[in-house]
Amino acid sequence: MNGTEEIISIVPQFNLDGLTRTTGDLFFTNKRIIFVKTAGKSDVTRAIFGMIGGAVVQSQSAGISKKLRNMPLDQLLASPYDKTIFAYTELKSMAIQPKRLLASRLILILRNGKKKSFWGKRRDLVPLLNAVNMLRVVGAPLYPA
């Protein structure tokens, strides 16, 4: 790859663990991971408004996700959606844990000791699993090596 930043893989509709559940898309480039929020507090919405409210939020999130996945990187970065960026140099390690029955996980351990855990459907993690060798080449600290 040349010096420009390029998207290597996309993991759509994964959830970031936290006080409340945040849903978004993970974009893996040759330099960093970009988490773009497509829905926030979806667990709270479901608790307050029930299954119908949760389904509406999920549908809106999926629509935003589809739009984001079709954007070039520069437009994605300029989009108004909340983003969290993890440069590979800021990461101590990154573990991909595909599961068959339970939610699959992606765990990022930052150099400052903080841990970010994402979870979602195994089928959405498959493109990332297929890109593991390319991610290692560009310096993603994948564990196990």
N, C-alpha and C positions, 0 to 999 in steps of 0.2 A: 504494500500500500504506500501511496505517496504521503506527503505531509498534510493533506486535507483530512478532515474528520469524516468518517463514513459509518453508517449503521451496519453492524454485523448481524444482529439478531434482535427480535422483538418478542417479549413475553406479555401478551395482553391480559388485562383484567385480573391482576394479582392483587392481593390485599397486604397492606403494611400493618403489622401488629403495632398496637399502641393503646392509649386510653380508650379510643374509639376506633372502629375499623375504617380505614381509608383505602379505596379501590383506585387502581391506576394501571398504567402500562409501563413496563420497563424496557427501555431502549438501550442496547449494548452497542457502543461504538468502539472504534479502535483506540479511544483515549479514556472513556468513562462510561458510567451507567447513569442514565437519566430516568428518574421516576416521575411520570406526569400524572397528576391526580385527575381522575375522571369522576369520582364521587367521594364525598366525605360523610362520615358519620352514618353510613348506611345501616349499621346495626341499631343505632338510636332511632332512625326513621322507622325501621321495621318494628321496634318495640313500641313506639308511640302510635304509628298509623297502621300497624298490622301487615299482613302479607301483601295486600294490594299496594300499600305505600312503598314497601320494599321492592316490589316488582316494578313499580314506576321508576324508582331510582336506578334499579339495575338496568332497565331498558334505556334510560337516558345515558347512563354510563357506557353501555355498549355502543350507542350511537356516536358518542364523543370519541371512543376508542377507535372505531372504524375510520373516522375522519382523521385522527392523529396518525394512524398507521399508513395513510396514503399521502402524508405530507413529506416533502423533502426536509432534511435535518435543519436547515436554516429557518424554515417556516415553523417547524416544531418548536425550536428554541425561542422564536419570537412570538409564539402563540400566547394568549392570555391565561392559559391554564397554569396552576401552581406546579412548580417543578422542584425536585430535590436532586442534586447532582453529587455523584460519588466518583471522583477521579480515581483511577486504578492506583495511583501513587499514595492516596489517602487510605487505602485498604490494606489491612494486615493479611486477611484471608477472605475467601469467598467459597461457600460450599453449596452445591446443588444436590438436593435430596429428593429424587423422584420416588413417589410411593404409588402403589397400585390402588389401595382401598382408601387410604386417608389422604388428606391434602398434601400435595408436594410442597417443598419448601426451598427457599433460597435464603441463605444466611450470610450477611456481610458483617465482618468484624473490622471496625475502623482502627486505625493506628492509635487513636486516643482511648481505646478500650471499649467504646460504645458498640452495641450490637443492634443491627437492623434485621428484622426477620420478615420475610414476605411469604405468603402462601396462596395456593390456588390449585387449579386442576392440572393433573399430569399432562394431558394433551396440549395444554398451553405452554408447558415447559419443554416439549420435544424440540422446537427449533433451537432453543438454547443448548440443549444437550448435543445437537448436531453441530453446533458452532464452538464446542469446547476447545478443539485444537487451535482454531483461529484466535480465540480469546487468549490462550496461553502465549501464542506468538506475539501478540500486541501488549503483553505484560499484565494481564489480569491474574491476580494471585489465587488461582483456583486450588482448592484443597479437596481431596488429596492430589498431589502433583503427579 
